[in-house]
Amino acid sequence: MQHVPVLLNQVVDALAIQADHTLIDGTYGRGGHAKALLDCLGNQGRLLVVDQDPEAIAHAKAGIGQDTRVVVRQANFSELGSIVEDLGWSGQINGILLDLGVSSPQLDQSERGFSFMADGPLDMRMNTDAGHSAADWLADVDESTLATVIKEYGEERHARRIAQAIVKARAQTPIETTGQLADVVSTVSRGRPGHHPATRTFQAIRIFINRELEVLDQWLSDFFKHLAPGGRMAVISFHSLEDRRVKKAWNALAKPPAASRRDPVALDFKPTLKLVGKPISADETECQANPRSRSARLRVAERLTAEAA
């Protein structure tokens, strides 16, 4: 299946790119967004592309890696601050994009173990060279921890029942494929209308295995410091757990804390970010052409100059 980047035109517009800008695509995937960003740059522009997936990095090197304006690095986007400092670009970043979650190519490859649509090894690692697979984790995790992960990261109301079923099933046969896991979940959960019963469980385990929320929190905590004044950050999220984190972190930097009875006088607050517009969702035309875009939400923030702050 051909990879279709989500909210492409909206991202390009939101970043307000100029020909000499320094940009980052922190989640390269298969390069749909990166190519569009590069097309906006002139000879003096620079683009750093980063991904933790070895296959994505190989694709980037083969596709745009020979362009002298492009730097390619294999890393988690939580490491972007260190990469930018090593390149001497800190304080010079004019725009950065993060397209969170699992990419379409990862979902489409059954051997990666992200999807229950086709049976494959239960892996789920975004970086296949590091960490433990989902199958390895499921083999040893205790029932209570498993239930907590499914509930908190999958927002699954049947989490305890699903955890019990997984632990019971693995006592008979190791759960090593996506099909096995999906079948076990389906025995105790019907799921939401129009969704497979295992959707939330797969999401939860994938997020936990890849530490996705911790990584996002780490990036949100300090990357804005590497932006040039007026530099923009654009984040595409696909579920509420991610989107709420982005909203909360950016609001804390853009808006003064609410007054309370205990402290009715607003604190001396100086914003460092400005929220750019409202969250953007795909229109119906894009949703029909690319169903993955239905849950996508784009938020944009801009670093303020010292004078504006």
N, C-alpha and C positions, 0 to 999 in steps of 0.2 A: 504494500500500500504506500502511495506517495505521501511524504510528510508535508503537512500543511501548517504553517505557523499561525498561531492564534493571535487575533487582534493586531495584525501586522501593521496596517495603516495607522491605527490608533497609537501604537507604540512609537512609530516614526514621528508622527505629529507631536506626541507628548514630550519627546526628548528635545524638540526644537533644535535640531542638529545644524551646525554650520560646517563649512568645508574644512576648517582647520581644527576641529574638535578632537579631543581624546575621549574615546568611548570604550565601554566594556560590555561584552555579552558574557555574563557569569554562568550561564547554563546553555552551552552551545547546542546540545542535542544533535540535530542534523543540519543546522546552519541556516534555517530559513530567515530568522530574525537577523543573524549576523551578516548575511549577504545584503540585506536591505540597509542595514546600518552602514556597511562599507560603501555601498553605492551612493550614499549621501556625502561621503568624505572626498576631499580633494587630495592633492599630492602631499600636503602638509598634515593631513589627518592621521590619526593612529587608532587602532582597534586591538584590544586585548580580548581573546576568546579563551574561556576556561570551561572545563567540564571534568568531572571525576571518572566518567565512563571511558575506558580505553578505546572502545569502538568509536565513540564520538570524537575523541582526539585524533584518531587515525583518519576519520572523515574530514576533520578540519585541516589537518596537514596536507591531505591530498587535494582538497578543494580550494582553500584560500590561503594556505600556509606559505605559499611561495610569494605572495604579495608582500612587498617590503614594508607596507604600512601595518602589517598584521603580526601580532605576537601570540603564539599558542602555548598554553600551559595546561598540564593535567593536574587538577587539584579540586578540592571541594571549595565552593564559593565562600565558605567561612574563612578561607585562607587568603582571600583577595587583598586584605590590608597588607599582609606581608609581601605578596607578589608586587603590589603597586609600589611599596617602599623599596623593594629590591630593584625595580625598574627606574626608580627616581621620579615617579609620576605622582607621588602623594601631593594633594592640593591642586592637581591639574586635571582631574577627571571632570569632564563636562556632562557625561551621561552614562548611566549604567542600567542594564536590563537584567532582571531575574525572571525566568519562566519556571515556576516551581513545579514540584511533583515529578511524575514519571513521564517520559517522552513517548510519543506515538510509536517510534521504532522499537523502543523497549517493550511496549505492550504487544506489538505485533510479532515479536520473536518469542515463540513458546519456550525456547530453551533458557530464556532469562527468568522465567518463573513469576512474572508479575501478574499475569492474567489467567483466569479460569476458563477463558473462551476456547483454549486448545490445551491439551494435556502436555505437560513438560516438567522438567526438574524444578523442585520448589526452592528456588534460589533467592530472588528478589533483591540482590545486592546491586546498587548502581555502580559501584566499583567492584568488579568481579575479581580484582587482585587483592582485596583486603577484607577482613572481617569474616564473620560466620554467616552461612546461608540461613534462610528461614527454616529449612529442614533440620539443620543442626540445632538451631535454637528450640524448635518445637520438640525435639527429642528429649530435652532435659528440663525445660521450664516447668515450674510448679504450677498447679492449677490456679491458685490465687493470683499470682503474677500475670498469668496468661489472661485471666478474666479482667484484670485491671487494665492491661494493654488494650484489649479489644473494646472495653467500655470507653476509656479515655481518648484513645487515638482513632477509634472507629465510630464513636458515639452510637454504639450498638446496645440497645436495651436488653437483648437476650445474651449478653456477654457471658454471664455465669453459666447458663445452660450450654452455650457453645463450647466454653472451656472444658466443662465436664465431659462433653461428647468427644472432644479432641483427645483428652487424657485417656479416656476409656478405649478409644480406637487405637491409639498408639501402643497400648499394652498388648494388643493383639498383633498389629502389623505396623512397622515404622511408616510414618507419613512422609513420603519423599517426593510426591508429585503434586502439581496444582490440582489435578483431577481428584486425587484422594482427599485433599483438604476441602475442596468444594463439595464433594459428596458428603463428607462428615457434617459440615455445617448445614447442608440442605436437609439433613435428617431431623434437625431440631429447630430450624428457623425458616419461615416462609419468605422473609424479606419484604421490602416495600413494593407496592405495585409498580411494575415496569422495571424492576431491578432484581438481579440475581441475589438469592439469599446470602451468598458469600461476599458480596461487594464490600460491606463495611469491615468484615474480618480481614480480607486481603489488604484493604487500605491500612488498617491498624497495624498489622504485622510489618508491612512494607515501611511505614513511617518509623516504627520502632527499630527495625533492623538497620535502617540508614540514618537514624538519629536526626530525622528531617526537621523536627521542630526545634531541637536544641541548636542545630546548625543555623537555622533561620534567626533564632534569638541572638546568637553570637554575632551574626552579620548586622542585624538591626541595631545592636548596642553601640557600634562605633564606626561603621563604614562611612557615614556621612562626613566624618572629619577629613576624608581623603578627597572630597569633592572640591572643585573650584567654586568660588562664589558664583551663584547662579546655576551651578551644576545640578542636574536632575537625576532622580532615581525613579525607575519604573518597575513595579513588581506585579506579575500576573500570578494569581493564586487560583486554586481549583476547589478548595473546600474551606469551610468556615474556620477551622482550626488555624490555618495559615493566615487567612484574611484578617481575623480578629487580632492576631499578633502584630501584623503590619499596621493596622489602624491604631492600636494602642500605643505602639512604640513611636509612631510619627506624631500622634496627637500630643504625647508628652513633650515633644520637642517643638511643637508648633503652637500649642495653646496653653495659657496659664492654668494652673490647677484650680478647680472650682472652690469657691469660698465655702466655709462651713460655720456652724454656730461657734465652734471652738476658735476658729481663725477666720473671722468675717472679712478681714482686710486682705486683699489680694497680695501675694508675695511679690517681691521685686523680680519679675520674670522677664527674661529676654529670650525670645524665640530664636532658634537656630535654623529651623526649617519653615517653609511655607507649603501648605497643601495646595496642589494644583488641580483645581476642578473637583468634580465628584467622581466616585468610582465608576469605571466604564465597563459595560458588559457588551457582548456581541449582539448585533442586531439579528433579526430573524433570517435574513438572507445568509449571513455567515453561519448561523446555527444549522440551517438546512444543508449547506455545503460541507460543513465540518462539525459533526455532532459533538466532538470533544470541546468545542468552544462554548457550549451551553452553560457550563458551570464556571467559566473563566471570569475573573474580575480583575481589572487593572486599576492600580492606585499609583499616583505620581506625587512626588514631593521635590521641592527645590531648596537648595541651601541658600540662606540669606547672606547678603554682604554684611560686614560689620556695621555699616551705617544703617541698613535697614533693620537689623536686629536691635 
